[in-house]
């Protein structure tokens, strides 16, 4: 096998379509998208993109571990995921990718108009039942303290709403592991909710009058 055209020391295990030369994996990584404009069809660029995305997901997922320690955010995330579960149960073609897209759209709408429950459809973007369900859930959800007194409920800040939505998006990507066209996360969600006691006995979302 020929030597790397850049370092001249290691074996040229990769053919660089941009340079038309052979490179070793190390040199490929060092100049990729820095010294060389890699074409979109390069298989090594695609592999690198997937690897980097998985690293970012793992890193960010770790940074969101504190959500499981925050009872307020756990409560909000539970209600958001319940909305996703109810929709996916009735729409079997609904995938993990669709769930991510719905959460992203809901986040956009909440950021643009946090005080409105029903927003007009954006030009070129179809309204989606699950997006509206998520927006309503996030806007109407109120945290109940362990000892509930009259009117003793608390709303969520825009930052808490964004943090919960982002955490669920990362959870989906982490569980899907690059296969977001399937229903890996949604099936895991169904199993988690099935293990819960009868939801009829759970606290409900408090809708302000």
RALIN-V217585 format. One line per field, one symbol per residue. phi: phi as a letter, one per 30 degrees, with the letter a starting at -180 (. if undefined). psi: psi as a letter, one per 20 degrees, with the letter a starting at -180 (. if undefined). burial: I if it has 16 or more other ideal C-beta (glycine too) atoms within 10 Angstrom, else O. A space follows every 10 residues. Layout:
BEGIN
phi = ???
psi = ???
burial = ???
END
This chain:
BEGIN
phi = .ddedccicc dddbcdddci bdbdeddedd ceiccbddde dddddddddd dddddddddd dddcddddcc dddddddedd dddddddddc bdddcddddd dddddddddd ddbdccdccd dddibddbed ddddeddddc dbdcdeccce idbbdcdedd dddddddded ddddddhicd ddbedddddd dddddddedd cddcdccdc
psi = pqqpighjgr pnippohghk rpqqhghghh ipjfipopqh iphhgggggg ggghgggggh hhijhihiio hghggghghg hhggggghhi niiprhghgg gghgghgghh hhmiiphpqq qqpjoqqpgh ghgggggghi pppprgoorp jmqprqqhgh ggggghhhgh gghghhlili ibkgghhggg gghhiqrpih jrqrpooq.
burial = OOOIOIOOOO OIOIOIOIOO OIIIOOIIOO IIOOOIOIOO OIOIIOOIOO OOOOOOIOOO OOOIOOIOOO OOIOIIIOII IIIIIOIIOO OOOIIIIIII IIIOIIIOII OOOOOOOOOO OOOOOOOIOI IIIIIIIIIO IIIIOOOOOO OOIOOIOOOI IOIIIIIIII IIIIIIOOOI OOIIIIOOIO OOOOOOOOOO OOOOOIOOO
END
